[in-house]
């Protein structure tokens, strides 16, 4: 039995809906509903009565709620007891890229505040090359980027993968309209600084066309890329999970243009010595877990919308 299923049940019971539980746990409504259904299957009982859009605890659900709350509380208490309190004071300096910030920052900050109330946080949102430099130069304790590799006195661990897709405003390419690479290159292309992996992925797809590149609008941040793409300035290469809300709302759309773009594999790196190493290892595992939950929820939402 997964603790995630139990916590999803508790959140749904306390908040009264899958939607509110999903918001509290930073996953999709479909993911919460799937977890509760799986928990009901494993227990062999119905925990909720579904009456239209309303949820009500069954008698078995009311009996299970107290035990589920106790189980979740014991798990949190266990985590607090085994962590060294010396590692949860001071400030943790995190250097990461814009994709990771957009994907995880709210969920990560809230969970770290819950686990380590005395821990300060400092975030640096940089290019992938700058992230590595920040760790190497001692300006960051934890680096999260593409292409981070273990070095002497560094530890490195894989975290998650992000797919990349061409994305554009539905004002520029209405939903259902067939779009080819030639249509994309007839307008400006929004991209990231030279040397970054998203820039390289964009160029790899444009250069085989055998003609001059379209005008490139180079931006430093994901927020700028999103703003310009939504305004219809041009198309951009982005991870769909980062813009899921805009895709669901229909303001942005994915462009199914071959060949497929190479995805991004994110890793973490931190120094392998000092009191902070234990904290960084725990934060890396948390980031990996949060990313998995977000990506699982995104996949579930995609299946439902499809």
Backbone as CSV, one residue per row, in Angstrom:
resi,resn,N_x,N_y,N_z,CA_x,CA_y,CA_z,C_x,C_y,C_z
1,UNK,0.843,-1.191,0.000,0.000,0.000,0.000,0.882,1.247,0.000
2,UNK,0.607,2.151,-0.896,1.424,3.359,-1.023,0.954,4.431,-0.047
3,UNK,1.927,5.092,0.598,1.608,6.202,1.493,0.959,7.345,0.718
4,UNK,1.318,7.486,-0.566,0.694,8.530,-1.385,-0.811,8.310,-1.505
5,UNK,-1.225,7.036,-1.610,-2.651,6.731,-1.707,-3.365,7.142,-0.416
6,UNK,-2.717,6.830,0.722,-3.311,7.153,2.017,-3.442,8.666,2.181
7,UNK,-2.387,9.404,1.861,-2.434,10.861,1.994,-3.451,11.475,1.036
8,UNK,-3.606,10.906,-0.136,-4.610,11.402,-1.078,-6.018,11.175,-0.539
9,UNK,-6.238,10.028,0.091,-7.530,9.747,0.721,-7.818,10.740,1.835
10,UNK,-6.837,10.992,2.701,-7.026,11.923,3.814,-7.335,13.324,3.293
11,UNK,-6.567,13.787,2.304,-6.786,15.125,1.754,-8.171,15.244,1.121
12,UNK,-8.598,14.215,0.407,-9.921,14.248,-0.226,-11.025,14.277,0.821
13,UNK,-10.880,13.458,1.869,-11.883,13.412,2.929,-11.963,14.751,3.667
14,UNK,-10.807,15.346,3.940,-10.786,16.593,4.712,-11.243,17.791,3.890
15,UNK,-10.939,17.788,2.598,-11.260,18.944,1.758,-12.553,18.768,0.972
16,UNK,-13.035,17.543,0.877,-14.355,17.318,0.308,-14.429,17.131,-1.187
17,UNK,-13.298,17.135,-1.870,-13.345,16.928,-3.321,-11.980,16.523,-3.839
18,UNK,-11.982,15.818,-4.987,-10.728,15.470,-5.631,-9.989,16.723,-6.085
19,UNK,-10.742,17.722,-6.575,-10.120,18.930,-7.106,-9.339,19.671,-6.022
20,UNK,-9.941,19.840,-4.845,-9.258,20.556,-3.765,-8.073,19.758,-3.234
21,UNK,-8.226,18.435,-3.179,-7.107,17.595,-2.743,-5.957,17.677,-3.735
22,UNK,-6.285,17.688,-5.025,-5.251,17.796,-6.055,-4.491,19.105,-5.930
23,UNK,-5.214,20.183,-5.663,-4.570,21.488,-5.502,-3.646,21.488,-4.287
24,UNK,-4.091,20.868,-3.203,-3.282,20.847,-1.983,-2.031,19.996,-2.141
25,UNK,-2.117,18.921,-2.937,-0.993,17.994,-3.087,-0.193,18.228,-4.372
26,UNK,-0.579,19.243,-5.155,0.165,19.645,-6.346,0.208,18.545,-7.404
27,UNK,-0.921,17.888,-7.596,-1.045,16.928,-8.685,-2.378,17.204,-9.370
28,UNK,-2.714,16.414,-10.368,-3.969,16.634,-11.063,-5.128,15.934,-10.344
29,UNK,-6.324,16.391,-10.663,-7.516,15.770,-10.100,-7.597,14.298,-10.520
30,UNK,-7.206,14.017,-11.758,-7.241,12.637,-12.240,-6.306,11.742,-11.431
31,UNK,-5.148,12.280,-11.053,-4.194,11.484,-10.273,-4.758,11.164,-8.897
32,UNK,-5.398,12.153,-8.257,-6.005,11.914,-6.935,-7.101,10.863,-7.030
33,UNK,-7.973,11.006,-8.018,-9.063,10.045,-8.181,-8.522,8.635,-8.413
34,UNK,-7.447,8.529,-9.204,-6.856,7.216,-9.483,-6.260,6.600,-8.218
35,UNK,-5.617,7.430,-7.389,-5.017,6.916,-6.154,-6.085,6.417,-5.190
36,UNK,-7.160,7.204,-5.035,-8.234,6.782,-4.133,-8.879,5.501,-4.645
37,UNK,-9.088,5.416,-5.949,-9.670,4.195,-6.519,-8.767,2.990,-6.279
38,UNK,-7.441,3.196,-6.401,-6.507,2.100,-6.172,-6.517,1.687,-4.701
39,UNK,-6.613,2.663,-3.806,-6.672,2.348,-2.377,-7.949,1.567,-2.067
40,UNK,-9.066,1.974,-2.652,-10.321,1.240,-2.447,-10.193,-0.192,-2.951
41,UNK,-9.519,-0.349,-4.087,-9.332,-1.695,-4.643,-8.482,-2.552,-3.713
42,UNK,-7.415,-1.974,-3.160,-6.535,-2.745,-2.281,-7.224,-3.094,-0.968
43,UNK,-8.053,-2.171,-0.451,-8.748,-2.426,0.815,-9.988,-3.292,0.632
44,UNK,-10.524,-3.284,-0.579,-11.738,-4.050,-0.838,-12.992,-3.406,-0.296
45,UNK,-12.963,-2.071,-0.102,-14.139,-1.357,0.395,-14.286,-0.058,-0.392
46,UNK,-15.504,0.489,-0.382,-15.750,1.810,-0.962,-15.551,2.854,0.137
47,UNK,-14.671,3.798,-0.093,-14.405,4.836,0.901,-15.318,6.048,0.723
48,UNK,-15.764,6.278,-0.506,-16.620,7.432,-0.797,-17.856,7.004,-1.576
49,UNK,-18.959,7.718,-1.317,-20.125,7.638,-2.186,-20.052,8.828,-3.135
50,UNK,-20.178,8.551,-4.416,-20.154,9.613,-5.409,-21.575,9.957,-5.814
51,UNK,-21.990,11.158,-5.499,-23.328,11.632,-5.842,-23.173,12.861,-6.721
52,UNK,-23.199,12.628,-8.044,-22.926,13.717,-8.972,-21.493,14.170,-8.812
53,UNK,-21.314,15.458,-8.542,-19.968,15.998,-8.339,-19.567,16.007,-6.868
54,UNK,-20.429,15.494,-5.986,-20.161,15.523,-4.551,-19.612,14.179,-4.075
55,UNK,-18.776,14.260,-3.048,-18.206,13.066,-2.425,-18.631,13.019,-0.968
56,UNK,-19.015,11.828,-0.508,-19.376,11.640,0.902,-18.710,10.364,1.391
57,UNK,-18.134,10.416,2.581,-17.516,9.224,3.151,-18.562,8.154,3.425
58,UNK,-18.247,6.935,3.063,-19.084,5.812,3.455,-18.803,5.483,4.921
59,UNK,-19.546,4.558,5.477,-19.288,4.137,6.858,-17.875,3.569,6.982
60,UNK,-17.465,2.766,5.979,-16.103,2.225,6.006,-15.071,3.342,5.849
61,UNK,-15.409,4.353,5.043,-14.506,5.478,4.865,-14.318,6.273,6.146
62,UNK,-15.413,6.475,6.900,-15.313,7.184,8.181,-14.452,6.416,9.169
63,UNK,-14.593,5.097,9.165,-13.784,4.272,10.064,-12.312,4.293,9.653
64,UNK,-12.066,4.354,8.353,-10.688,4.318,7.854,-9.971,5.654,8.025
65,UNK,-10.721,6.758,8.100,-10.095,8.078,8.089,-9.180,8.289,9.291
66,UNK,-9.633,7.920,10.484,-8.802,8.128,11.679,-7.503,7.343,11.582
67,UNK,-7.596,6.090,11.130,-6.389,5.271,10.986,-5.471,5.842,9.909
68,UNK,-6.049,6.342,8.821,-5.241,6.909,7.739,-4.520,8.169,8.210
69,UNK,-5.222,9.020,8.978,-4.586,10.225,9.522,-3.416,9.845,10.432
70,UNK,-3.636,8.832,11.250,-2.595,8.385,12.172,-1.388,7.837,11.411
71,UNK,-1.642,7.074,10.357,-0.560,6.507,9.555,0.261,7.613,8.896
72,UNK,-0.415,8.621,8.326,0.290,9.729,7.674,1.111,10.517,8.689
73,UNK,0.542,10.735,9.876,1.256,11.487,10.915,2.477,10.719,11.401
74,UNK,2.344,9.409,11.550,3.479,8.587,11.994,4.612,8.614,10.963
75,UNK,4.244,8.601,9.688,5.264,8.652,8.636,6.016,9.972,8.683
76,UNK,5.292,11.077,8.865,5.947,12.387,8.963,6.832,12.455,10.203
77,UNK,6.342,11.905,11.322,7.127,11.914,12.553,8.404,11.096,12.385
78,UNK,8.306,9.967,11.702,9.480,9.137,11.442,10.536,9.909,10.648
79,UNK,10.090,10.621,9.615,11.029,11.382,8.808,11.727,12.452,9.633
80,UNK,10.975,13.123,10.509,11.573,14.164,11.336,12.583,13.586,12.325
81,UNK,12.291,12.398,12.862,13.163,11.807,13.871,14.490,11.341,13.288
82,UNK,14.480,10.853,12.045,15.712,10.315,11.483,16.566,11.386,10.830
83,UNK,16.016,12.561,10.611,16.821,13.634,10.040,17.642,14.313,11.122
84,UNK,18.851,14.657,10.783,19.737,15.366,11.700,19.291,16.820,11.776
85,UNK,18.877,17.315,12.952,18.401,18.698,13.033,19.458,19.712,12.658
86,UNK,20.744,19.347,12.720,21.779,20.295,12.327,21.721,20.617,10.840
87,UNK,21.061,19.749,10.071,21.015,19.939,8.623,19.808,20.741,8.181
88,UNK,18.971,21.188,9.113,17.727,21.844,8.738,17.686,23.296,9.187
89,UNK,18.830,23.869,9.543,18.898,25.284,9.876,19.759,25.980,8.834
90,UNK,19.785,27.307,8.879,20.567,28.042,7.905,19.810,28.204,6.600
91,UNK,20.549,28.368,5.508,19.949,28.618,4.195,20.493,27.620,3.181
92,UNK,19.601,27.015,2.424,19.984,26.132,1.334,19.919,26.935,0.039
93,UNK,21.034,26.985,-0.676,21.112,27.748,-1.925,20.993,26.772,-3.097
94,UNK,19.944,26.965,-3.890,19.643,26.060,-5.000,19.793,26.822,-6.312
95,UNK,20.605,26.292,-7.209,20.728,26.827,-8.565,20.076,25.840,-9.525
96,UNK,19.141,26.337,-10.351,18.462,25.462,-11.291,18.039,26.239,-12.514
97,UNK,17.518,25.517,-13.499,17.097,26.159,-14.741,15.616,26.541,-14.653
98,UNK,15.188,27.364,-15.617,13.813,27.844,-15.612,12.781,26.754,-15.749
99,UNK,13.081,25.702,-16.517,12.120,24.612,-16.659,11.835,23.967,-15.310
100,UNK,12.886,23.730,-14.522,12.711,23.089,-13.219,11.954,24.017,-12.273
101,UNK,12.268,25.299,-12.306,11.584,26.269,-11.458,10.093,26.278,-11.744
102,UNK,9.717,26.341,-13.024,8.298,26.357,-13.379,7.599,25.055,-13.005
103,UNK,8.330,23.970,-13.088,7.732,22.665,-12.821,7.497,22.420,-11.336
104,UNK,8.432,22.846,-10.475,8.457,22.327,-9.109,8.491,23.358,-7.991
105,UNK,8.806,24.619,-8.248,9.136,25.514,-7.141,8.043,25.627,-6.075
106,UNK,6.771,25.896,-6.410,5.783,26.027,-5.331,5.669,24.775,-4.465
107,UNK,5.585,23.609,-5.109,5.438,22.361,-4.354,6.663,22.100,-3.486
108,UNK,7.849,22.361,-4.026,9.078,22.109,-3.275,9.180,23.032,-2.068
109,UNK,8.902,24.315,-2.252,9.014,25.266,-1.144,8.030,24.912,-0.029
110,UNK,6.805,24.612,-0.373,5.804,24.290,0.644,6.175,23.023,1.413
111,UNK,6.668,22.015,0.704,7.028,20.766,1.385,8.257,20.967,2.271
112,UNK,9.237,21.750,1.815,10.410,22.005,2.655,10.044,22.850,3.873
113,UNK,9.122,23.794,3.710,8.662,24.565,4.862,7.994,23.661,5.888
114,UNK,7.243,22.664,5.405,6.561,21.749,6.322,7.567,20.856,7.040
115,UNK,8.570,20.371,6.305,9.528,19.446,6.897,10.587,20.160,7.741
116,UNK,11.016,21.333,7.281,12.124,22.055,7.922,11.734,23.518,8.133
117,UNK,10.922,23.818,9.138,10.413,25.184,9.298,11.497,26.237,9.482
118,UNK,12.667,25.853,9.967,13.734,26.819,10.221,14.693,26.977,9.036
119,UNK,14.451,26.255,7.971,15.375,26.283,6.837,15.052,27.444,5.909
120,UNK,16.055,28.292,5.650,15.906,29.340,4.653,16.246,28.806,3.268
121,UNK,15.678,29.426,2.235,15.882,28.970,0.863,16.290,30.146,-0.019
122,UNK,17.249,29.895,-0.883,17.683,30.897,-1.855,17.757,30.229,-3.217
123,UNK,16.969,30.731,-4.171,16.913,30.121,-5.494,17.591,31.024,-6.525
124,UNK,18.380,30.388,-7.385,19.005,31.074,-8.513,18.515,30.386,-9.785
125,UNK,17.775,31.095,-10.618,17.300,30.532,-11.881,18.238,30.996,-12.986
126,UNK,18.984,30.042,-13.554,20.084,30.361,-14.459,20.030,29.459,-15.689
127,UNK,20.899,29.728,-16.655,21.064,28.795,-17.771,21.768,27.544,-17.275
128,UNK,21.727,26.483,-18.074,22.317,25.216,-17.634,23.813,25.358,-17.361
129,UNK,24.509,26.124,-18.171,25.943,26.316,-17.941,26.195,27.134,-16.678
130,UNK,25.391,28.148,-16.438,25.559,28.992,-15.259,25.253,28.232,-13.971
131,UNK,24.315,27.287,-14.045,23.992,26.478,-12.870,25.230,25.727,-12.390
132,UNK,25.931,25.096,-13.308,27.127,24.334,-12.949,28.203,25.260,-12.404
133,UNK,28.362,26.415,-13.032,29.361,27.385,-12.547,29.038,27.844,-11.132
134,UNK,27.756,28.027,-10.842,27.365,28.504,-9.518,27.776,27.521,-8.431
135,UNK,27.622,26.228,-8.705,28.043,25.218,-7.735,29.564,25.171,-7.639
136,UNK,30.234,25.203,-8.788,31.692,25.111,-8.803,32.341,26.286,-8.079
137,UNK,31.708,27.460,-8.166,32.277,28.669,-7.561,31.796,28.902,-6.135
138,UNK,31.016,27.965,-5.598,30.592,28.072,-4.212,29.431,29.005,-3.956
139,UNK,28.727,29.408,-5.012,27.566,30.288,-4.840,26.281,29.505,-4.640
140,UNK,26.316,28.193,-4.837,25.153,27.333,-4.642,25.581,26.071,-3.902
141,UNK,24.651,25.516,-3.132,24.886,24.254,-2.433,24.400,23.058,-3.244
142,UNK,23.389,23.307,-4.077,22.750,22.241,-4.850,22.482,22.766,-6.251
143,UNK,22.902,22.016,-7.259,22.715,22.408,-8.652,21.818,21.399,-9.346
144,UNK,20.835,21.893,-10.093,19.912,21.018,-10.817,19.845,21.509,-12.249
145,UNK,20.295,20.665,-13.162,20.384,21.101,-14.551,20.521,19.890,-15.456
146,UNK,20.579,20.168,-16.748,20.881,19.137,-17.743,22.393,19.060,-17.897
147,UNK,22.907,17.867,-17.960,24.326,17.712,-18.229,25.218,17.842,-17.017
148,UNK,24.658,17.878,-15.811,25.497,17.918,-14.614,26.165,16.562,-14.440
149,UNK,27.450,16.563,-14.295,28.187,15.312,-14.139,28.982,15.327,-12.837
150,UNK,29.228,14.144,-12.321,30.006,14.037,-11.086,31.434,14.533,-11.323
151,UNK,31.928,15.281,-10.381,33.316,15.731,-10.407,33.966,15.312,-9.092
152,UNK,35.237,15.579,-8.991,35.929,15.291,-7.744,35.270,16.067,-6.614
153,UNK,34.894,15.352,-5.577,34.236,15.914,-4.388,32.810,16.401,-4.686
154,UNK,32.226,15.933,-5.793,30.812,16.177,-6.083,30.095,14.832,-6.117
155,UNK,28.844,14.846,-5.706,27.951,13.714,-5.929,26.907,14.137,-6.957
156,UNK,26.550,13.222,-7.823,25.561,13.517,-8.858,24.529,12.403,-8.896
157,UNK,23.267,12.760,-9.146,22.218,11.749,-9.244,21.183,12.169,-10.270
158,UNK,20.646,11.212,-11.045,19.596,11.530,-12.010,18.297,11.853,-11.289
159,UNK,17.505,12.772,-11.845,16.259,13.183,-11.210,15.036,12.839,-12.061
160,UNK,14.952,13.377,-13.268,13.774,13.145,-14.102,14.085,13.581,-15.529
161,UNK,13.237,13.164,-16.451,13.362,13.543,-17.867,12.163,14.390,-18.272
162,UNK,12.406,15.350,-19.150,11.333,16.174,-19.699,11.333,16.057,-21.223
163,UNK,10.163,15.792,-21.787,10.025,15.805,-23.238,9.986,17.254,-23.730
164,UNK,10.391,17.460,-24.965,10.302,18.778,-25.596,9.391,18.693,-26.817
165,UNK,8.588,19.715,-27.012,7.688,19.789,-28.159,7.662,21.217,-28.695
166,UNK,7.390,21.334,-29.993,7.084,22.651,-30.530,5.721,23.078,-30.001
167,UNK,5.627,24.328,-29.579,4.395,24.868,-29.001,4.130,26.230,-29.631
168,UNK,2.860,26.529,-29.856,2.492,27.827,-30.422,1.125,28.248,-29.888
169,UNK,0.823,29.530,-30.057,-0.481,30.057,-29.678,-1.546,29.555,-30.649
170,UNK,-2.721,29.266,-30.131,-3.818,28.860,-31.009,-4.337,30.041,-31.821
171,UNK,-3.935,31.249,-31.473,-4.263,32.391,-32.328,-3.423,32.374,-33.599
172,UNK,-2.225,31.828,-33.501,-1.342,31.748,-34.664,-1.648,30.505,-35.493
173,UNK,-1.796,29.367,-34.819,-2.150,28.111,-35.472,-3.375,27.540,-34.755
174,UNK,-4.582,27.784,-35.228,-5.791,27.308,-34.546,-5.777,25.801,-34.345
175,UNK,-6.443,25.359,-33.296,-6.527,23.931,-32.988,-7.086,23.179,-34.184
176,UNK,-6.483,22.046,-34.508,-6.931,21.230,-35.630,-6.240,21.545,-36.933
177,UNK,-5.610,22.713,-37.039,-4.906,23.067,-38.271,-3.623,22.267,-38.395
178,UNK,-3.400,21.678,-39.546,-2.165,20.931,-39.782,-1.006,21.917,-39.875
179,UNK,0.065,21.638,-39.165,1.225,22.524,-39.151,2.467,21.721,-39.492
180,UNK,3.249,22.237,-40.423,4.510,21.608,-40.787,5.668,22.521,-40.394
181,UNK,6.866,21.975,-40.469,8.029,22.747,-40.063,8.173,24.020,-40.898
182,UNK,7.798,23.946,-42.157,7.868,25.134,-43.014,6.946,26.235,-42.503
183,UNK,5.807,25.866,-41.923,4.900,26.867,-41.359,5.528,27.531,-40.135
184,UNK,6.226,26.734,-39.330,6.882,27.281,-38.136,7.958,28.277,-38.534
185,UNK,8.768,27.901,-39.539,9.909,28.743,-39.915,9.503,29.934,-40.765
186,UNK,8.243,30.024,-41.157,7.771,31.203,-41.881,7.588,32.396,-40.944
187,UNK,7.683,32.136,-39.652,7.547,33.174,-38.636,8.763,33.130,-37.722
188,UNK,8.924,34.120,-36.848,10.045,34.056,-35.894,9.944,32.826,-34.995
189,UNK,11.078,32.364,-34.542,11.158,31.257,-33.592,11.726,31.793,-32.287
190,UNK,11.030,31.507,-31.187,11.473,31.947,-29.859,12.377,30.868,-29.283
191,UNK,13.522,31.262,-28.793,14.465,30.268,-28.284,15.268,30.854,-27.126
192,UNK,16.251,30.089,-26.692,17.012,30.410,-25.489,18.454,30.732,-25.869
193,UNK,19.265,31.203,-24.920,20.630,31.629,-25.271,21.444,30.544,-25.967
194,UNK,22.337,30.993,-26.825,23.237,30.098,-27.547,24.018,29.248,-26.537
195,UNK,24.122,27.966,-26.833,24.857,27.063,-25.957,23.969,26.251,-25.039
196,UNK,22.723,26.696,-24.811,21.817,25.918,-23.962,21.291,24.729,-24.765
197,UNK,20.913,23.677,-24.066,20.435,22.478,-24.752,19.116,22.701,-25.494
198,UNK,18.143,23.462,-24.951,16.943,23.745,-25.756,17.273,24.492,-27.051
199,UNK,18.245,25.404,-26.997,18.679,26.106,-28.219,19.257,25.102,-29.207
200,UNK,20.091,24.199,-28.723,20.697,23.210,-29.606,19.645,22.292,-30.213
201,UNK,18.643,21.890,-29.392,17.562,21.033,-29.904,16.776,21.754,-31.002
202,UNK,16.538,23.048,-30.807,15.827,23.836,-31.806,16.627,23.906,-33.093
203,UNK,17.913,24.198,-32.967,18.759,24.348,-34.155,18.885,23.035,-34.919
204,UNK,18.992,21.917,-34.196,19.124,20.619,-34.872,17.934,20.346,-35.782
205,UNK,16.772,20.826,-35.414,15.604,20.568,-36.246,15.473,21.576,-37.390
206,UNK,16.002,22.767,-37.202,15.856,23.796,-38.225,16.947,23.732,-39.288
207,UNK,18.159,23.365,-38.911,19.274,23.446,-39.851,19.155,22.499,-41.045
208,UNK,18.600,21.270,-40.920,18.513,20.389,-42.097,17.560,20.882,-43.184
209,UNK,16.860,21.985,-42.960,15.906,22.463,-43.957,16.600,22.939,-45.227
210,UNK,17.892,23.269,-45.131,18.625,23.668,-46.323,18.372,25.095,-46.752
211,UNK,17.844,25.909,-45.855,17.655,27.324,-46.180,17.975,28.151,-44.941
212,UNK,17.952,29.448,-45.111,18.320,30.344,-44.019,17.393,30.138,-42.827
213,UNK,17.972,30.276,-41.643,17.170,30.151,-40.430,16.153,31.281,-40.348
214,UNK,15.005,31.024,-39.734,14.047,32.106,-39.507,14.610,33.083,-38.474
215,UNK,14.034,34.268,-38.354,14.475,35.176,-37.297,14.317,34.517,-35.932
216,UNK,15.359,34.595,-35.110,15.335,34.010,-33.777,15.116,35.115,-32.752
217,UNK,14.170,34.897,-31.854,13.933,35.803,-30.729,14.493,35.106,-29.499
218,UNK,15.656,35.534,-29.032,16.361,34.867,-27.937,15.967,35.521,-26.617
219,UNK,15.533,34.706,-25.661,15.132,35.199,-24.346,15.910,34.448,-23.271
220,UNK,15.988,35.050,-22.093,16.758,34.453,-21.002,15.920,33.568,-20.095
221,UNK,14.611,33.783,-20.052,13.788,33.088,-19.063,12.638,32.345,-19.723
222,UNK,12.168,31.307,-19.037,11.002,30.567,-19.501,9.766,31.469,-19.477
223,UNK,9.685,32.337,-18.470,8.539,33.247,-18.385,8.446,34.118,-19.634
224,UNK,9.593,34.639,-20.109,9.582,35.449,-21.327,9.180,34.612,-22.535
225,UNK,9.687,33.382,-22.607,9.327,32.501,-23.723,7.829,32.227,-23.734
226,UNK,7.246,31.995,-22.571,5.814,31.738,-22.479,5.013,32.969,-22.889
227,UNK,5.433,34.134,-22.405,4.707,35.366,-22.719,4.697,35.630,-24.221
228,UNK,5.854,35.518,-24.867,5.936,35.791,-26.296,5.206,34.736,-27.124
229,UNK,5.298,33.483,-26.692,4.590,32.420,-27.411,3.080,32.616,-27.309
230,UNK,2.591,32.910,-26.107,1.151,33.126,-25.917,0.660,34.341,-26.693
231,UNK,1.537,35.332,-26.887,1.153,36.530,-27.635,1.146,36.303,-29.142
232,UNK,1.619,35.148,-29.590,1.613,34.858,-31.017,2.809,35.385,-31.772
233,UNK,3.888,35.696,-31.050,5.092,36.195,-31.723,5.708,35.113,-32.605
234,UNK,5.699,33.891,-32.123,6.260,32.783,-32.879,6.124,31.491,-32.115
235,UNK,6.682,30.433,-32.654,6.655,29.129,-32.002,7.884,28.979,-31.120
236,UNK,7.815,28.021,-30.184,8.901,27.826,-29.232,8.966,26.354,-28.848
237,UNK,10.139,25.889,-28.479,10.325,24.532,-27.973,10.204,24.568,-26.454
238,UNK,9.239,23.820,-25.916,8.964,23.826,-24.478,8.560,22.419,-24.020
239,UNK,8.740,22.105,-22.732,8.178,20.855,-22.193,6.668,21.019,-21.996
240,UNK,5.840,20.157,-22.558,4.385,20.305,-22.387,3.931,20.339,-20.937
241,UNK,4.597,19.591,-20.030,4.156,19.560,-18.642,4.263,20.934,-17.993
242,UNK,5.207,21.756,-18.444,5.388,23.088,-17.861,4.230,24.008,-18.218
243,UNK,3.579,23.747,-19.347,2.504,24.633,-19.811,1.173,23.891,-19.894
244,UNK,1.007,22.870,-19.058,-0.191,22.048,-19.139,-1.473,22.863,-18.994
245,UNK,-1.490,23.838,-18.087,-2.704,24.630,-17.879,-3.097,25.379,-19.149
246,UNK,-2.108,25.957,-19.840,-2.396,26.679,-21.077,-2.841,25.732,-22.183
247,UNK,-2.280,24.521,-22.207,-2.706,23.537,-23.197,-4.142,23.093,-22.944
248,UNK,-4.465,22.853,-21.674,-5.831,22.450,-21.326,-6.819,23.587,-21.618
249,UNK,-6.403,24.833,-21.319,-7.272,25.984,-21.570,-7.425,26.272,-23.057
250,UNK,-6.540,25.726,-23.878,-6.649,25.924,-25.319,-5.996,27.183,-25.836
251,UNK,-5.209,27.869,-25.009,-4.521,29.075,-25.479,-3.214,28.737,-26.187
252,UNK,-2.616,27.607,-25.817,-1.435,27.102,-26.504,-1.729,25.694,-27.011
253,UNK,-0.998,25.262,-28.007,-1.148,23.903,-28.530,0.209,23.329,-28.876
254,UNK,0.301,21.990,-28.788,1.491,21.299,-29.249,1.410,21.162,-30.768
255,UNK,2.558,21.237,-31.420,2.643,21.079,-32.867,3.340,19.753,-33.150
256,UNK,2.629,18.848,-33.767,3.166,17.511,-34.037,4.002,17.564,-35.306
257,UNK,5.263,17.957,-35.133,6.157,18.180,-36.271,7.333,17.209,-36.186
258,UNK,7.510,16.331,-37.175,8.669,15.434,-37.158,9.918,16.177,-37.642
259,UNK,11.104,15.646,-37.323,11.348,14.490,-36.451,11.198,14.885,-34.995
260,UNK,11.038,13.903,-34.093,10.861,14.235,-32.678,12.082,14.933,-32.100
261,UNK,11.824,15.844,-31.187,12.901,16.569,-30.519,13.524,15.700,-29.427
262,UNK,14.804,15.882,-29.192,15.488,15.182,-28.112,15.073,15.780,-26.773
263,UNK,14.685,14.930,-25.816,14.275,15.407,-24.498,15.460,15.805,-23.634
264,UNK,15.145,16.256,-22.433,16.156,16.728,-21.492,16.185,15.818,-20.260
265,UNK,17.368,15.391,-19.863,17.545,14.579,-18.656,18.186,15.445,-17.574
266,UNK,17.462,15.647,-16.486,17.940,16.524,-15.424,18.633,15.712,-14.335
267,UNK,19.745,16.261,-13.864,20.519,15.666,-12.781,20.740,16.711,-11.690
268,UNK,21.073,16.231,-10.520,21.447,17.108,-9.412,22.897,16.855,-9.065
269,UNK,23.550,17.884,-8.538,24.928,17.736,-8.066,25.107,18.563,-6.803
270,UNK,25.902,18.035,-5.879,26.213,18.755,-4.649,27.529,18.214,-4.104
271,UNK,28.128,18.951,-3.186,29.424,18.529,-2.639,29.236,17.304,-1.739
272,UNK,30.209,16.432,-1.773,30.073,15.173,-1.048,30.623,15.248,0.375
273,UNK,30.824,16.457,0.898,31.363,16.579,2.249,30.625,17.698,2.977
274,UNK,30.762,17.731,4.296,30.128,18.768,5.087,28.729,18.377,5.532
275,UNK,28.206,19.129,6.520,26.886,18.827,7.066,25.785,18.947,6.016
276,UNK,25.975,19.823,5.017,24.924,20.054,4.034,24.705,18.911,3.077
277,UNK,25.640,17.956,2.990,25.496,16.865,2.026,24.261,16.022,2.323
278,UNK,23.995,15.757,3.598,22.812,14.965,3.947,21.526,15.675,3.579
279,UNK,21.467,16.980,3.832,20.281,17.752,3.475,20.090,17.756,1.968
280,UNK,21.165,17.976,1.207,21.057,18.004,-0.252,20.564,16.665,-0.791
281,UNK,21.039,15.568,-0.208,20.585,14.244,-0.650,19.085,14.097,-0.426
282,UNK,18.601,14.557,0.740,17.170,14.479,1.012,16.358,15.355,0.085
283,UNK,16.857,16.552,-0.222,16.143,17.457,-1.126,16.116,16.883,-2.538
284,UNK,17.212,16.248,-2.956,17.231,15.609,-4.276,16.156,14.532,-4.385
285,UNK,16.025,13.720,-3.346,15.000,12.686,-3.370,13.614,13.298,-3.403
286,UNK,13.418,14.386,-2.657,12.128,15.075,-2.665,11.825,15.629,-4.054
287,UNK,12.812,16.248,-4.687,12.614,16.793,-6.034,12.258,15.681,-7.008
288,UNK,12.956,14.555,-6.903,12.657,13.421,-7.775,11.224,12.936,-7.572
289,UNK,10.784,12.846,-6.309,9.425,12.396,-6.002,8.382,13.384,-6.519
290,UNK,8.614,14.678,-6.296,7.662,15.693,-6.746,7.562,15.716,-8.270
291,UNK,8.700,15.574,-8.942,8.684,15.546,-10.406,7.923,14.330,-10.918
292,UNK,8.145,13.172,-10.277,7.433,11.967,-10.699,5.922,12.150,-10.540
293,UNK,5.501,12.717,-9.413,4.080,12.945,-9.189,3.501,13.908,-10.224
294,UNK,4.251,14.976,-10.513,3.775,15.945,-11.493,3.672,15.324,-12.883
295,UNK,4.671,14.529,-13.253,4.668,13.912,-14.572,3.619,12.814,-14.668
296,UNK,3.402,12.071,-13.578,2.335,11.061,-13.571,0.975,11.735,-13.724
297,UNK,0.788,12.828,-13.014,-0.477,13.559,-13.119,-0.670,14.121,-14.503
298,UNK,0.401,14.608,-15.133,0.299,15.155,-16.467,-0.068,14.064,-17.458
299,UNK,0.531,12.885,-17.300,0.223,11.769,-18.188,-1.233,11.348,-18.042
300,UNK,-1.731,11.324,-16.788,-3.131,10.963,-16.557,-4.066,11.981,-17.186
301,UNK,-3.721,13.264,-17.064,-4.569,14.310,-17.644,-4.564,14.212,-19.172
302,UNK,-3.406,13.873,-19.752,-3.318,13.733,-21.198,-4.191,12.582,-21.674
303,UNK,-4.177,11.455,-20.939,-5.011,10.310,-21.328,-6.489,10.675,-21.268
304,UNK,-6.892,11.423,-20.233,-8.291,11.791,-20.098,-8.711,12.763,-21.174
305,UNK,-7.865,13.763,-21.474,-8.214,14.763,-22.479,-8.197,14.174,-23.873
306,UNK,-7.370,13.092,-24.050,-7.313,12.442,-25.364,-8.488,11.536,-25.581
